[in-house]
Amino acid sequence: MDEPFILEVEHHGRQLQLETRLLRLGYIWRFAVIVDEIEILFERDEEGGIRAVVPEGVDDKSRRTIDPSLLHSIAETIKTGLE
């Protein structure tokens, strides 16, 4: 079930459309979301929220930082969709 789909995220008053895939491995699932050409994984954390897993060294490779508030907006959109 890793067919890509578009995740619509509202961030700072703008509607973003981000390419996303749902990755499932048994009982574990992750959403792989493309942000600025970088694949960020979103998964459920121990408290039941959604956390972002950014690949190590991504800021060094891309020469740009990923906006933490954008990651929060994506996580909230995913969490809302799961409820």
Rosetta blueprint (number, residue, H / E / L):
1 M L
2 D L
3 E L
4 P L
5 F E
6 I E
7 L E
8 E E
9 V E
10 E E
11 H E
12 H L
13 G L
14 R E
15 Q E
16 L E
17 Q E
18 L E
19 E E
20 T E
21 R E
22 L E
23 L E
24 R E
25 L E
26 G L
27 Y L
28 I E
29 W E
30 R E
31 F E
32 A E
33 V E
34 I E
35 V E
36 D L
37 E L
38 I E
39 E E
40 I E
41 L E
42 F E
43 E E
44 R E
45 D L
46 E L
47 E L
48 G L
49 G L
50 I E
51 R E
52 A E
53 V E
54 V L
55 P L
56 E L
57 G L
58 V H
59 D H
60 D H
61 K H
62 S H
63 R L
64 R L
65 T L
66 I L
67 D L
68 P H
69 S H
70 L H
71 L H
72 H H
73 S H
74 I H
75 A H
76 E H
77 T H
78 I H
79 K H
80 T H
81 G H
82 L H
83 E L
